[in-house]
Every structure is written in C-alpha cells, then in structure tokens.
Amino acid sequence: MSRDFTPATLVLENGSVFRGRSVGISGQRSFELVFHTGMTGYQEILTDPSYCGQAVVMTYPQIGNYGCEEAANESDRCWAEAMIMHQLSPITSNWTADCSLPEYLENHKVMAIEDVDTRELTLLLRELGAQRAVLSTECHDADELLKIARGHASLDGVDLATKVSCTESYAWTEGLPDSITWEPSTVVDGAPKVVCYDFGIKRNILRNLVSAGFAPTVVPVSTSADEVLALNPAGVFLSNGPGDPSAVTSAITAVAELVKTDLPIFGICLGHQILALAMGGSTFKMKFGHHGANHPVIATDGKRIDISSQNHGFAVDPDSLVGTDLAVSHTNGNDGTVAGLQHDSKPIFSVQYHPEGAPGPHDPEHLFQQFMRNLHAYLG
C-alpha cells in the first residue's frame, strides 16, 4: 500500500527532534509523551481514557498489522493525543478487521507519525522521564516547536477525570464473550448492584464486572457519597482514569465518606490512588510511569505473581499509609512500587494495575471474583 508523504516533526522539551512521516490527521498538538511496551493493543490504548492529555510511543517496531475493529474500542472515542511508531504496517491481515489503522486514525481524528527511531526515543524517556512535547505537520522549525513544547502545561495538579467522565448515570449490561459462541453474556436477574465511579472507565472493566455476577450502574465523577448510597448499592467500584489523582477532590471527599460504611469497595488504577488519598495517604508523580502489558505484580504474602497490564503515571507513597488502616497487598516486580492495597478490617481493596487487560494478560481477572466474594460476605 503506497501512502503520500506528509512530513511530521516531533520536538521534546529537552530539545530532541524527531522527523518522520505523518500517518494520521494533519495538524499540531502538544501533550505529555510516554512509552508503551506492549506488542499489541494499539486500538485499546488509543481509546483508553487514561491516556487523555498524552501521546504514546509504541516500543514494538511494527504497529497496525491486524487492523482495527469496533469491538476493540474501550470507550466511544480516542483519547490519546497522538501515536508515535517506528513503522506502520503496510498490510492489514485479520478477518475481523473493519478498517486499517491509518483509516482508523483518520476517522477518529488522531495524529500519528512513523519512521521514528522509537528505541532512541524510549531510552531518552527512560533517562529523562515523561516529556512535554509537540507533534506538527504545520511547522517544522525546531526552535519554534521547542517553545511550544516547553510552554505546554504539566499534568501535575490537573483534574482530567472530570474531562473524560460521563455526565449522566447509566446501567451497563454486556459481559465478556462466551468462549464457544463468542456472544456476549448479560446481567442475570437478581444480580447485585455495584455503583461504578467513572473516572475514565474502560468497557472491558464493565464486561468483567457483569461476567463476575454484578449489575453495574456507572455514575459521574462528581457524584456525592449520599447520591451513591441513595442508589442502594451492594458495592462500590472506583475506576481507572487519567491525570493527577490529588486533583480529583470531589471523588476523594466522596470516597472518604463511603469508606466509613461497611460497603465492599474495589479500586483500579486512579481509583486505587483516590482510595489511598481518601484514607489519608499521598501520591507522587513517577519518572516515566508504567505503561505496558507485561508487568509482574507480587503479592506481599508471597503466594502469587501475576503478569499485568499497567497504565499510570502516579503512584501511592507507601510511607504515607502509616495509620490509614490500609496495608500494601501487592508490589510491582520491576521497581517495588505499591501495586495493591487492602483495608485492615473492611472489605476494601485496590490495585494499581488493570486486571481486565485490554490490552494485556488475563492473570489478574480473579480480582473481580474476589470483589464478589467480599460482597457475598457483606450481604451474609
């Protein structure tokens, strides 16, 4: 497949310049630049609300060979600002594909660049940390683009969860596909209601909750604790999402009130961080974060290691948990950061990683069953 050559220039705040070919829409966008180590899952990455405000460097050298399909979307739009690749596959080979990746990028208004040395770029991000950057097809003057990159606001202190959250509550009924018919399951009669805070929730999380036996009701980030309790839930779920958790003050306040009840609570990623903040802990910005589908997570009791999908730029400070009734239940096998929390006496737990995968392994899916076991124990 031949493509017209439209030059694109990527400039980082440290002054590094990468030139290549535009393979998405034309334009100019500024963002925080991070890298992702997964070999697949580009469509799920693009549509994951956790990437709001960020562009993603794909470390695997060839991207796009299996195309895109509607069923792989993790939300109703693309949230990543741009995608940076070494090579965009000239061939789409997958009978389920609805379109090629270039067509998908064009249809969903995403900027992208190929012919970039992503090995060099990834090593740079590992050394310097996540960088403010700008990608442009309109300007190729490195000095001018450097000014724009350095003028871009940091994500520190920014509440992006409110930007990506739903504005009205809704019920979700679709579960995971059946392994034989490949038809999705659905909510069963009498399934216990779980209220899910939408900080940027992924569809595969909701599917896993349905398949674990829950009836999810999704609510906006600004929903108060009283409004949640008025829905008479059997449990509360705190979703993933983008940005600085300490900036999501309304959710921190609500969760602090919900923790005072005996309701089972389960948090993932940003939800995990908000739980820690609500109970008196603190978080910090990581150097380059964890973005990939192959991170080992070690249970502190030494009984289990899961390979997990992760996507976060902030982490919980373990020293801040003293006196909070929260204990570290899991650590990241690569750098020892906090990967899970468990309440000392209540059915409340959280993880920093993504047990729903999409993209990524299914090792930690058992956590959805743990949430259901907690709920059954609560209901007696």
GUPALUM-343331 format. One record per residue (C-alpha): residue number from 1; residue in three letters; x, y, z. Coordinates in pm, 1 decimal. Layout:
N
<site NUM,"ala",<X,Y,Z>>;
...
***
This chain:
380
<site 1,"met",<0.0,0.0,0.0>>;
<site 2,"ser",<150.6,332.1,-103.2>>;
<site 3,"arg",<95.7,644.8,105.9>>;
<site 4,"asp",<151.8,1008.1,28.4>>;
<site 5,"phe",<446.6,1151.7,215.9>>;
<site 6,"thr",<343.0,1425.3,457.3>>;
<site 7,"pro",<632.7,1528.9,682.0>>;
<site 8,"ala",<578.8,1546.0,1056.9>>;
<site 9,"thr",<808.1,1679.2,1329.4>>;
<site 10,"leu",<815.3,1576.3,1694.1>>;
<site 11,"val",<1002.4,1801.6,1939.4>>;
<site 12,"leu",<1054.4,1727.6,2308.7>>;
<site 13,"glu",<1103.0,1981.5,2584.3>>;
<site 14,"asn",<1469.6,1879.0,2621.7>>;
<site 15,"gly",<1530.4,1991.0,2261.4>>;
<site 16,"ser",<1533.7,1647.3,2094.9>>;
<site 17,"val",<1391.9,1649.3,1741.2>>;
<site 18,"phe",<1244.3,1350.4,1555.4>>;
<site 19,"arg",<1127.6,1381.6,1196.3>>;
<site 20,"gly",<913.3,1133.4,1010.3>>;
<site 21,"arg",<600.2,1069.6,805.3>>;
<site 22,"ser",<250.9,1168.2,914.9>>;
<site 23,"val",<15.9,867.3,912.6>>;
<site 24,"gly",<-279.7,1025.7,1091.9>>;
<site 25,"ile",<-454.2,1357.8,1052.5>>;
<site 26,"ser",<-262.5,1676.5,985.7>>;
<site 27,"gly",<-234.1,1949.4,1247.0>>;
<site 28,"gln",<-38.7,2031.2,1561.1>>;
<site 29,"arg",<-83.8,1901.7,1914.6>>;
<site 30,"ser",<101.4,1934.9,2244.3>>;
<site 31,"phe",<99.0,1664.5,2511.2>>;
<site 32,"glu",<288.7,1463.7,2769.3>>;
<site 33,"leu",<485.8,1189.4,2594.1>>;
<site 34,"val",<508.1,836.5,2740.7>>;
<site 35,"phe",<604.2,495.3,2603.4>>;
<site 36,"his",<411.5,166.2,2597.6>>;
<site 37,"thr",<588.0,-170.9,2593.9>>;
<site 38,"gly",<301.6,-389.5,2468.7>>;
<site 39,"met",<332.3,-571.2,2136.0>>;
<site 40,"thr",<-39.6,-537.2,2056.7>>;
<site 41,"gly",<-341.9,-339.1,2170.1>>;
<site 42,"tyr",<-292.1,-10.6,1986.9>>;
<site 43,"gln",<-664.9,45.1,1942.7>>;
<site 44,"glu",<-741.5,-20.8,2309.1>>;
<site 45,"ile",<-461.1,220.1,2400.2>>;
<site 46,"leu",<-595.8,494.1,2175.3>>;
<site 47,"thr",<-946.7,464.0,2323.8>>;
<site 48,"asp",<-841.1,427.2,2688.9>>;
<site 49,"pro",<-946.0,749.8,2867.4>>;
<site 50,"ser",<-641.5,710.4,3092.9>>;
<site 51,"tyr",<-431.8,843.8,2802.0>>;
<site 52,"cys",<-614.5,1177.8,2791.2>>;
<site 53,"gly",<-353.8,1451.7,2755.9>>;
<site 54,"gln",<-80.5,1209.4,2649.6>>;
<site 55,"ala",<76.7,1076.7,2332.0>>;
<site 56,"val",<211.4,722.1,2321.7>>;
<site 57,"val",<538.8,589.8,2182.3>>;
<site 58,"met",<490.7,227.2,2077.9>>;
<site 59,"thr",<813.6,40.2,2151.1>>;
<site 60,"tyr",<725.1,-261.5,1935.4>>;
<site 61,"pro",<875.6,-185.9,1590.7>>;
<site 62,"gln",<574.9,-256.5,1365.1>>;
<site 63,"ile",<222.3,-144.0,1450.3>>;
<site 64,"gly",<-110.8,-195.8,1274.1>>;
<site 65,"asn",<-75.6,-536.5,1109.4>>;
<site 66,"tyr",<-411.8,-668.2,1233.2>>;
<site 67,"gly",<-614.8,-352.6,1165.6>>;
<site 68,"cys",<-898.5,-219.7,1380.3>>;
<site 69,"glu",<-1249.5,-331.3,1472.6>>;
<site 70,"glu",<-1530.7,-155.5,1655.2>>;
<site 71,"ala",<-1547.3,-424.8,1924.7>>;
<site 72,"ala",<-1194.7,-337.2,2044.5>>;
<site 73,"asn",<-1280.8,21.1,2143.5>>;
<site 74,"glu",<-1252.3,80.9,2518.8>>;
<site 75,"ser",<-1464.3,398.0,2503.1>>;
<site 76,"asp",<-1666.8,592.8,2247.3>>;
<site 77,"arg",<-1371.3,798.0,2118.2>>;
<site 78,"cys",<-991.8,818.9,2100.3>>;
<site 79,"trp",<-838.8,996.7,2398.3>>;
<site 80,"ala",<-466.8,965.5,2322.8>>;
<site 81,"glu",<-343.0,1283.6,2153.9>>;
<site 82,"ala",<-108.3,1104.3,1914.6>>;
<site 83,"met",<72.5,778.0,1842.9>>;
<site 84,"ile",<442.3,752.4,1758.9>>;
<site 85,"met",<565.0,444.0,1569.2>>;
<site 86,"his",<875.8,309.4,1402.6>>;
<site 87,"gln",<678.6,150.1,1119.2>>;
<site 88,"leu",<310.6,142.4,1033.7>>;
<site 89,"ser",<233.8,-196.4,878.5>>;
<site 90,"pro",<155.6,-169.1,505.6>>;
<site 91,"ile",<-71.4,-475.2,534.9>>;
<site 92,"thr",<-385.8,-539.4,737.6>>;
<site 93,"ser",<-435.0,-912.6,790.5>>;
<site 94,"asn",<-729.1,-1002.3,1014.8>>;
<site 95,"trp",<-1069.9,-1130.8,909.3>>;
<site 96,"thr",<-1240.4,-939.3,1192.3>>;
<site 97,"ala",<-1090.1,-601.2,1097.0>>;
<site 98,"asp",<-1332.1,-325.3,999.3>>;
<site 99,"cys",<-1057.2,-97.4,867.9>>;
<site 100,"ser",<-682.7,-39.3,863.0>>;
<site 101,"leu",<-503.5,155.0,1135.8>>;
<site 102,"pro",<-438.7,456.5,904.7>>;
<site 103,"glu",<-810.3,466.6,820.8>>;
<site 104,"tyr",<-895.4,441.3,1189.9>>;
<site 105,"leu",<-659.2,725.3,1280.1>>;
<site 106,"glu",<-811.0,942.8,1009.5>>;
<site 107,"asn",<-1169.9,858.2,1104.8>>;
<site 108,"his",<-1107.2,927.0,1474.4>>;
<site 109,"lys",<-902.2,1245.0,1423.6>>;
<site 110,"val",<-577.4,1115.6,1575.2>>;
<site 111,"met",<-232.9,1245.9,1483.1>>;
<site 112,"ala",<39.9,985.7,1425.5>>;
<site 113,"ile",<395.0,964.7,1296.9>>;
<site 114,"glu",<611.2,679.3,1167.0>>;
<site 115,"asp",<977.5,644.1,1060.9>>;
<site 116,"val",<1082.3,743.8,1412.3>>;
<site 117,"asp",<1365.8,564.7,1593.5>>;
<site 118,"thr",<1144.4,454.6,1881.2>>;
<site 119,"arg",<1436.7,274.5,2050.7>>;
<site 120,"glu",<1626.1,601.6,2085.8>>;
<site 121,"leu",<1310.9,785.9,2188.7>>;
<site 122,"thr",<1220.5,526.5,2454.1>>;
<site 123,"leu",<1571.0,529.2,2601.9>>;
<site 124,"leu",<1550.5,906.8,2617.8>>;
<site 125,"leu",<1217.7,893.8,2804.6>>;
<site 126,"arg",<1357.8,635.5,3045.9>>;
<site 127,"glu",<1651.1,863.4,3121.2>>;
<site 128,"leu",<1470.2,1197.1,3138.5>>;
<site 129,"gly",<1120.4,1086.2,3234.5>>;
<site 130,"ala",<790.2,1169.8,3064.3>>;
<site 131,"gln",<840.2,1476.9,2846.2>>;
<site 132,"arg",<621.7,1761.6,2734.3>>;
<site 133,"ala",<627.8,1752.8,2355.2>>;
<site 134,"val",<462.0,1874.8,2035.8>>;
<site 135,"leu",<387.0,1697.2,1707.1>>;
<site 136,"ser",<324.3,1906.7,1397.1>>;
<site 137,"thr",<264.8,1875.4,1025.4>>;
<site 138,"glu",<222.2,2253.2,1000.4>>;
<site 139,"cys",<550.7,2378.1,1142.7>>;
<site 140,"his",<892.4,2215.6,1108.3>>;
<site 141,"asp",<1104.5,2485.1,1273.1>>;
<site 142,"ala",<1261.7,2303.7,1568.7>>;
<site 143,"asp",<1322.0,2621.4,1769.0>>;
<site 144,"glu",<961.7,2735.8,1732.5>>;
<site 145,"leu",<826.6,2392.5,1825.0>>;
<site 146,"leu",<1058.1,2375.4,2125.3>>;
<site 147,"lys",<899.6,2693.8,2261.9>>;
<site 148,"ile",<556.6,2535.1,2223.3>>;
<site 149,"ala",<664.4,2212.1,2394.2>>;
<site 150,"arg",<813.6,2398.4,2688.9>>;
<site 151,"gly",<504.3,2615.3,2715.9>>;
<site 152,"his",<270.8,2317.0,2741.8>>;
<site 153,"ala",<121.5,2276.5,3089.6>>;
<site 154,"ser",<227.3,1981.3,3304.6>>;
<site 155,"leu",<-33.8,1721.7,3402.5>>;
<site 156,"asp",<58.3,1771.5,3768.8>>;
<site 157,"gly",<-238.8,1910.7,3956.5>>;
<site 158,"val",<-476.3,1870.4,3661.5>>;
<site 159,"asp",<-816.8,1704.4,3707.2>>;
<site 160,"leu",<-855.1,1512.2,3380.9>>;
<site 161,"ala",<-1100.5,1262.1,3530.4>>;
<site 162,"thr",<-1376.7,1521.3,3513.9>>;
<site 163,"lys",<-1298.4,1579.2,3146.0>>;
<site 164,"val",<-1336.0,1211.9,3049.6>>;
<site 165,"ser",<-1618.0,1112.5,3288.2>>;
<site 166,"cys",<-1976.7,1057.6,3181.2>>;
<site 167,"thr",<-2220.1,1339.5,3257.4>>;
<site 168,"glu",<-2520.1,1119.2,3339.9>>;
<site 169,"ser",<-2557.9,784.2,3513.4>>;
<site 170,"tyr",<-2627.5,471.6,3307.1>>;
<site 171,"ala",<-2664.0,96.1,3351.1>>;
<site 172,"trp",<-2424.8,-145.2,3177.2>>;
<site 173,"thr",<-2547.0,-494.5,3083.1>>;
<site 174,"glu",<-2288.7,-650.8,2847.1>>;
<site 175,"gly",<-2049.7,-913.9,2980.0>>;
<site 176,"leu",<-1749.8,-1094.0,2832.3>>;
<site 177,"pro",<-1799.8,-1305.0,2516.9>>;
<site 178,"asp",<-1881.3,-1672.6,2557.4>>;
<site 179,"ser",<-1577.5,-1887.1,2470.8>>;
<site 180,"ile",<-1783.2,-2109.2,2237.9>>;
<site 181,"thr",<-2042.1,-1887.8,2067.3>>;
<site 182,"trp",<-1843.6,-1564.4,2112.7>>;
<site 183,"glu",<-2170.8,-1394.3,2203.7>>;
<site 184,"pro",<-2150.0,-1154.5,2499.5>>;
<site 185,"ser",<-2307.9,-1257.3,2827.3>>;
<site 186,"thr",<-2552.5,-1026.5,3001.9>>;
<site 187,"val",<-2659.1,-924.1,3350.7>>;
<site 188,"val",<-2850.3,-1203.4,3523.0>>;
<site 189,"asp",<-3175.3,-1148.6,3710.7>>;
<site 190,"gly",<-3114.6,-1054.7,4071.3>>;
<site 191,"ala",<-2751.2,-959.7,4020.6>>;
<site 192,"pro",<-2627.7,-731.5,4299.9>>;
<site 193,"lys",<-2591.8,-366.6,4201.7>>;
<site 194,"val",<-2245.6,-215.1,4205.9>>;
<site 195,"val",<-2208.4,160.2,4160.9>>;
<site 196,"cys",<-1907.2,236.8,3941.6>>;
<site 197,"tyr",<-1740.7,576.5,3958.2>>;
<site 198,"asp",<-1641.8,683.5,3608.3>>;
<site 199,"phe",<-1301.3,846.0,3632.6>>;
<site 200,"gly",<-1233.9,721.7,3277.6>>;
<site 201,"ile",<-1375.1,370.0,3296.9>>;
<site 202,"lys",<-1290.5,111.5,3029.7>>;
<site 203,"arg",<-1558.4,-105.7,2874.3>>;
<site 204,"asn",<-1370.9,-426.9,2949.3>>;
<site 205,"ile",<-1381.8,-347.4,3320.5>>;
<site 206,"leu",<-1760.2,-327.2,3298.9>>;
<site 207,"arg",<-1773.0,-652.1,3099.6>>;
<site 208,"asn",<-1567.9,-826.4,3366.0>>;
<site 209,"leu",<-1795.8,-696.7,3639.5>>;
<site 210,"val",<-2101.9,-832.0,3456.3>>;
<site 211,"ser",<-1935.1,-1168.7,3398.1>>;
<site 212,"ala",<-1838.9,-1184.2,3765.5>>;
<site 213,"gly",<-2212.1,-1152.4,3850.7>>;
<site 214,"phe",<-2261.4,-779.7,3910.7>>;
<site 215,"ala",<-2516.2,-534.1,3771.4>>;
<site 216,"pro",<-2308.4,-215.8,3716.2>>;
<site 217,"thr",<-2451.0,135.2,3735.0>>;
<site 218,"val",<-2197.9,393.6,3617.2>>;
<site 219,"val",<-2203.6,739.4,3775.8>>;
<site 220,"pro",<-2017.5,1066.0,3700.4>>;
<site 221,"val",<-1701.4,1164.1,3883.3>>;
<site 222,"ser",<-1887.6,1439.5,4072.4>>;
<site 223,"thr",<-2140.7,1201.3,4233.4>>;
<site 224,"ser",<-2154.7,1251.3,4611.4>>;
<site 225,"ala",<-2147.3,973.8,4869.1>>;
<site 226,"asp",<-2511.1,1046.1,4960.2>>;
<site 227,"glu",<-2613.0,1010.8,4595.2>>;
<site 228,"val",<-2430.8,678.3,4573.1>>;
<site 229,"leu",<-2592.9,546.5,4890.8>>;
<site 230,"ala",<-2935.8,656.9,4763.2>>;
<site 231,"leu",<-2891.2,404.6,4481.7>>;
<site 232,"asn",<-2875.5,130.3,4748.5>>;
<site 233,"pro",<-2570.1,-47.6,4604.9>>;
<site 234,"ala",<-2423.3,-373.7,4731.4>>;
<site 235,"gly",<-2075.0,-244.1,4649.5>>;
<site 236,"val",<-1879.1,46.2,4501.7>>;
<site 237,"phe",<-1620.0,34.6,4225.4>>;
<site 238,"leu",<-1357.5,307.1,4165.5>>;
<site 239,"ser",<-1237.2,311.4,3805.3>>;
<site 240,"asn",<-918.1,389.7,3621.9>>;
<site 241,"gly",<-863.2,732.8,3472.3>>;
<site 242,"pro",<-610.8,998.7,3366.8>>;
<site 243,"gly",<-420.8,1276.3,3535.7>>;
<site 244,"asp",<-325.3,1367.3,3889.8>>;
<site 245,"pro",<-540.6,1183.6,4149.1>>;
<site 246,"ser",<-492.1,1457.6,4409.6>>;
<site 247,"ala",<-676.7,1699.5,4178.2>>;
<site 248,"val",<-998.1,1491.3,4179.1>>;
<site 249,"thr",<-1111.0,1646.6,4506.1>>;
<site 250,"ser",<-1484.4,1572.2,4479.0>>;
<site 251,"ala",<-1415.5,1199.9,4441.3>>;
<site 252,"ile",<-1166.2,1197.0,4728.9>>;
<site 253,"thr",<-1429.4,1356.0,4953.0>>;
<site 254,"ala",<-1699.3,1110.4,4842.4>>;
<site 255,"val",<-1480.5,802.8,4885.2>>;
<site 256,"ala",<-1373.5,920.1,5232.8>>;
<site 257,"glu",<-1743.2,911.6,5329.6>>;
<site 258,"leu",<-1809.1,576.2,5160.7>>;
<site 259,"val",<-1517.3,415.3,5343.3>>;
<site 260,"lys",<-1698.8,489.7,5672.0>>;
<site 261,"thr",<-1972.6,246.1,5568.3>>;
<site 262,"asp",<-1920.3,-129.2,5551.6>>;
<site 263,"leu",<-1980.6,-145.1,5175.5>>;
<site 264,"pro",<-1729.8,-352.5,4975.8>>;
<site 265,"ile",<-1510.2,-121.2,4764.7>>;
<site 266,"phe",<-1275.9,-215.3,4479.7>>;
<site 267,"gly",<-1047.1,36.5,4309.2>>;
<site 268,"ile",<-835.1,10.5,3994.8>>;
<site 269,"cys",<-550.3,244.2,3891.9>>;
<site 270,"leu",<-671.4,602.3,3952.0>>;
<site 271,"gly",<-942.1,455.5,4176.2>>;
<site 272,"his",<-667.5,285.3,4377.3>>;
<site 273,"gln",<-487.9,617.0,4420.5>>;
<site 274,"ile",<-807.1,803.7,4513.3>>;
<site 275,"leu",<-882.2,540.0,4779.1>>;
<site 276,"ala",<-538.1,595.8,4931.5>>;
<site 277,"leu",<-585.3,973.5,4928.1>>;
<site 278,"ala",<-933.2,942.7,5079.9>>;
<site 279,"met",<-788.5,748.1,5372.3>>;
<site 280,"gly",<-505.4,990.4,5443.1>>;
<site 281,"gly",<-230.5,863.4,5215.0>>;
<site 282,"ser",<-46.3,1055.5,4945.5>>;
<site 283,"thr",<64.2,1004.5,4585.4>>;
<site 284,"phe",<359.5,1116.9,4375.8>>;
<site 285,"lys",<439.1,1165.2,4006.1>>;
<site 286,"met",<655.6,885.8,3870.1>>;
<site 287,"lys",<953.1,948.8,3643.4>>;
<site 288,"phe",<810.4,779.1,3333.8>>;
<site 289,"gly",<527.4,571.4,3477.5>>;
<site 290,"his",<422.1,218.5,3393.5>>;
<site 291,"his",<266.1,168.6,3051.0>>;
<site 292,"gly",<265.9,-186.7,2918.7>>;
<site 293,"ala",<111.8,-532.1,2917.5>>;
<site 294,"asn",<388.2,-732.2,3083.2>>;
<site 295,"his",<449.9,-601.8,3436.6>>;
<site 296,"pro",<498.3,-860.7,3713.2>>;
<site 297,"val",<299.1,-797.7,4030.8>>;
<site 298,"ile",<397.0,-977.8,4351.2>>;
<site 299,"ala",<153.1,-1045.3,4636.0>>;
<site 300,"thr",<313.4,-947.4,4966.0>>;
<site 301,"asp",<213.1,-1280.6,5119.4>>;
<site 302,"gly",<438.8,-1447.5,4862.1>>;
<site 303,"lys",<165.3,-1676.8,4734.2>>;
<site 304,"arg",<109.6,-1536.1,4385.1>>;
<site 305,"ile",<274.0,-1347.9,4099.7>>;
<site 306,"asp",<55.8,-1208.4,3819.7>>;
<site 307,"ile",<169.3,-1062.3,3489.0>>;
<site 308,"ser",<-35.5,-747.3,3447.4>>;
<site 309,"ser",<-132.9,-463.3,3217.1>>;
<site 310,"gln",<-47.0,-121.3,3361.3>>;
<site 311,"asn",<-104.5,239.4,3263.3>>;
<site 312,"his",<-32.8,508.2,3519.9>>;
<site 313,"gly",<199.0,799.9,3581.6>>;
<site 314,"phe",<133.7,843.7,3955.3>>;
<site 315,"ala",<179.4,602.0,4245.8>>;
<site 316,"val",<91.0,573.4,4615.0>>;
<site 317,"asp",<363.8,664.5,4863.8>>;
<site 318,"pro",<395.8,360.3,5094.7>>;
<site 319,"asp",<531.6,569.2,5382.4>>;
<site 320,"ser",<213.8,777.7,5381.0>>;
<site 321,"leu",<-2.6,475.0,5466.3>>;
<site 322,"val",<103.6,456.9,5831.1>>;
<site 323,"gly",<-208.4,496.6,6042.8>>;
<site 324,"thr",<-450.5,478.1,5747.1>>;
<site 325,"asp",<-584.5,122.3,5802.8>>;
<site 326,"leu",<-450.3,36.7,5456.0>>;
<site 327,"ala",<-175.7,-221.2,5405.1>>;
<site 328,"val",<27.2,-288.3,5090.8>>;
<site 329,"ser",<-100.6,-614.6,4938.4>>;
<site 330,"his",<99.7,-612.2,4612.5>>;
<site 331,"thr",<419.5,-458.9,4482.8>>;
<site 332,"asn",<547.0,-404.0,4130.1>>;
<site 333,"gly",<808.6,-667.7,4049.1>>;
<site 334,"asn",<1016.5,-425.6,3842.3>>;
<site 335,"asp",<1062.9,-134.6,4081.7>>;
<site 336,"gly",<890.2,-227.5,4408.4>>;
<site 337,"thr",<627.4,48.4,4393.4>>;
<site 338,"val",<287.4,-4.3,4555.6>>;
<site 339,"ala",<67.6,-217.9,4328.9>>;
<site 340,"gly",<-216.1,-307.3,4565.4>>;
<site 341,"leu",<-382.7,-210.5,4893.5>>;
<site 342,"gln",<-605.0,-394.5,5142.5>>;
<site 343,"his",<-803.6,-247.5,5432.0>>;
<site 344,"asp",<-713.2,-393.8,5770.6>>;
<site 345,"ser",<-1069.7,-477.8,5872.0>>;
<site 346,"lys",<-1316.7,-386.2,5595.6>>;
<site 347,"pro",<-1391.1,-544.1,5253.8>>;
<site 348,"ile",<-1197.9,-270.6,5074.7>>;
<site 349,"phe",<-908.6,-331.7,4835.2>>;
<site 350,"ser",<-748.1,-179.3,4529.1>>;
<site 351,"val",<-481.4,-244.5,4267.9>>;
<site 352,"gln",<-259.1,-13.1,4065.3>>;
<site 353,"tyr",<-276.1,-236.9,3758.8>>;
<site 354,"his",<-551.7,-342.1,3515.6>>;
<site 355,"pro",<-697.8,-688.6,3587.6>>;
<site 356,"glu",<-929.6,-651.3,3287.5>>;
<site 357,"gly",<-637.6,-641.1,3039.5>>;
<site 358,"ala",<-749.6,-499.1,2703.7>>;
<site 359,"pro",<-471.4,-499.2,2608.4>>;
<site 360,"gly",<-280.6,-741.4,2824.3>>;
<site 361,"pro",<-288.4,-1074.9,3005.6>>;
<site 362,"his",<-579.0,-1223.4,3198.3>>;
<site 363,"asp",<-379.1,-1337.8,3503.7>>;
<site 364,"pro",<-537.7,-1088.3,3747.9>>;
<site 365,"glu",<-902.3,-1137.6,3641.0>>;
<site 366,"his",<-951.5,-1331.2,3965.7>>;
<site 367,"leu",<-974.7,-994.8,4142.9>>;
<site 368,"phe",<-1327.2,-945.2,4008.8>>;
<site 369,"gln",<-1423.0,-1273.6,4177.1>>;
<site 370,"gln",<-1254.6,-1151.9,4495.3>>;
<site 371,"phe",<-1477.3,-844.0,4481.4>>;
<site 372,"met",<-1782.1,-1070.0,4450.7>>;
<site 373,"arg",<-1666.9,-1286.9,4743.0>>;
<site 374,"asn",<-1630.8,-972.6,4952.5>>;
<site 375,"leu",<-1980.8,-869.2,4854.1>>;
<site 376,"his",<-2131.3,-1208.8,4945.4>>;
<site 377,"ala",<-1959.4,-1194.4,5284.5>>;
<site 378,"tyr",<-2100.1,-845.0,5335.8>>;
<site 379,"leu",<-2451.8,-949.1,5240.7>>;
<site 380,"gly",<-2423.9,-1256.3,5466.4>>;
***
